[in-house]
Amino acid sequence: METLIIHPKNEEQATALKAVMKALEIDFETEESPYNPEFVNKVLKGVNARKAGKPGQKIEIQDIWK
């Protein structure tokens, strides 16, 4: 049998998918993200800002580890 990896976009989709799988008696596992949600939101905010054409913050190479 094959394994399916599903990426719901929000909690509503995750809940609906879990309900369907339970109704069909399909075994499934859930796994929490190993990343801090606050950090992920900061990264996504920066990515979206760059996509919207907003300037980023420039860091000189010699200052990157300070």
N, C-alpha and C positions, 0 to 999 in steps of 0.2 A: 504494500500500500504506500501511497505517497504522503509526504508531509506538506502541509500548507502553512505559510507564514502570512498573517494578515496584519495590515497596518491601518487600524481605524484612525480617522482624523480627529475624533473627539470622543468624549465619554459616552455620549448618546449612542454613537455607532458601536462602541465597545460593548455596551450593555445589550444592545439589540443582537449583536453577533453571539454573545454568550447565551442569550435566551434561545436563539435558534438552535445552537449546538446542543444545549441541554434538552430541548424538545425532541431533537433527532437522536438523542442518546449518543452523541459524538464526544469522545474523551478529548479534553483539551487542557493545556497548561497556560498559566499566565506568568509573566516575568516583569518585574519592575525595572525601570530604566536605572542603570548604574550612575547616571548623571544627575547632578543637583539641578532641579527644575528652575531655580532662580538664575543659575549660570546659563542654562540652555536658552532661557528667555532673553538674556542680555545678548547672547550671540545672535539669535534670530532677529532681534531688534536692529543690530548692526548690519546684518546681511540685508534686511529689508530696506534700511536707510540707504545703503549703497545702491541697491536696485532702483530706488526712487531718485537717484542722482544727487543725493546729499553728500557733501565732502566727508571723508573719514579723518581720522587723527593720524598724523605722520609722526613716526618715531625713527630717529636716526639709528643706524646700525650699532654704533658704539654705546647707545643708551638702552638697547633692547633688554638687557638683563639687570638693569638698575631698578 
